[in-house]
């Protein structure tokens, strides 16, 4: 059995303006929580399956950890290489791990994948040659599109983390 370790990121973007103070001077009002929620979309990448001809896999940017690299450095490199994004930042204290067991050719692979959460400040995606497509999708559509159940579970953890982290009132002013 071979052992591998990869790292990657769940990349998201948000549209609208977030008001964290809760007061709009021009209107003299305090917005209530839940009014005009921020729209969040997640970046998914498509690539051809290595084991099943003709099958397309939808997942997050990730790759093997190179010698001398930290998990975080690998995630940064993979997001840049696979998406072409250069404007993104990591959300502190989100780190999720999943285990994958699969067969590739004659080998059984025991793989650990570490995911971080990253906010894109640009949506200028240029996928690498190993990928065939990309999509920015809302949470429900992203969960439907993801190929693997464990990726859907990690995505939901990221969404829950982001929703729990933003506890102050927010308002999407739409510009």
N, C-alpha and C positions, 0 to 999 in steps of 0.2 A: 504494500500500500504506500502511496506517495502522500506527503503532507505539503500543503501550500497555505500561504497566508496572503490575503489581499486587503486593500483598503480603498475606500471610495467615499462618495458623498451623495446625499440626497440634496439636490440643488432645487431651490425654489425662488420665486420672485413674487412681489406683491405690488398691486397697483393701487393708486390713490394716495392720499396724504393721511398720515396717522396723527391724530391729536392726542397727546398724552396728558395734557393739563386739564382738559375737560371744560374749557371755557372759550367761547368764540366772542371776542370783543365786539365785532361788528354787529352781532345779533343779540348780544347780552344774554345768551343762553348757555346752559350746561347740557351737552349732549348726553343722552342715556346710553348705557351699554347696549350694544346690539343694533344700534341704528347704523345703516349703511356699512356693513362689515367690509373690511379690506378683502379684496379678491386675491387669493393666493393660488399660484399655479406651480406645478412640479415639472421638472425637466426629465423626460425619459428618452433613452437612446435605443435604437433598433440595430441588431446585428444578426447575421446568419448563424444558425446553430452549427456547431462543429460536429455534433453527433447525429443530427437528423437532417438529411438533405431537404432543402426547400422550406424548412421551418425558420421563422423569424422570432427572435427573442427580444422582448422589451424589458429593459432594466435601467439601473442607475449607472453613472460613470464609476468605474472601479478597475483595479489592476493589481498585479503582483507587487509586493513590496521588494524593492531593489536592495541589495546589500548596502548597509550603512544608512539607509533611509528610515525615518520614523514613520509610524502609521499616518500621522498628520501630513508629513511631507509627501508621502505617496498619494494621499487623497488630493492634495493640492495639484501635484503633477498630473494625475489622471484626469481631473476636471479640466485643467488647461489643455492637455493633449487631446482628449476625446471630444471636447465641446468647442474648443477655440476661445472659451471665455477667459478673460483676464481680469475682469472686474467682479470679484466675489469675495465674501468674507465668511469665516466660520462662526457659527453660533456656539458660544462656550457651553460647556457641561452637557452636551449631547454626544453620546458615544454608544452605539449599539453594535452588538456582535451576533453573527449567525454562523451556524455550522452547515456545511453542505457536503454530502457524500454522493459521488457519482462515478460512473465508469467512462473512461475515455480511451478508446482503442483497447488495449489489453490491460490497462492499469486501473486500479481503483484509487480514487482521489478523496482524501479527507481534507477539506478546505475550510478555513476560517476566514470570514470577511468582516472587517470592521468598518462601520459607516459613521460618518460625521454628518452634520447638517450645515449647509452652506447657502447663504443668501446672495443671489446674483443681482448686481446693480446695473447690468447690461443684459440685453436679450439677443445679442449678436452672435448666434451660435453657428459654428462651422464644424460639422462632425468630421472625425478622423476617417481615414480610409477603411478602417475595420468596421465602421458603422454604415448603415444604409439610410437611416432617417432619424428624425428627432421630433418630439412634440412637447409643447407646454400644455399641461392639462390640470384641471381642477381635481380635487381629491377623489371624488367618486369616479370620474372618468379614468384617472390615473390608476386607481385600484383595479378597474375592469381591464385596462390595457396591459398592466404588468403580467408577465408570463408566469412567475413563480409565486406561490402562496406566501413564502417567507418574506419576499420583497414587499408584498401587500401589507403584511404585518408590521414590518419596519416602517413603511410609509405611514401607517396609522399612528405608530408611536411618535413619529416626527410631528405629525399634525396635532396630536394631543399635547405634545411638549410645547409647541408654538402657541396653541390656544391657552394653555395654562400659564405660560410665561407672560403673556400680555394681559395682565389683570386690570390695568387702568382703562378708563373709558376711551373709546376710539371713534373717530368719525372719518368717513371717506368723503372728502369734499369734491371728488371727481375731477380734479385738474392736476 
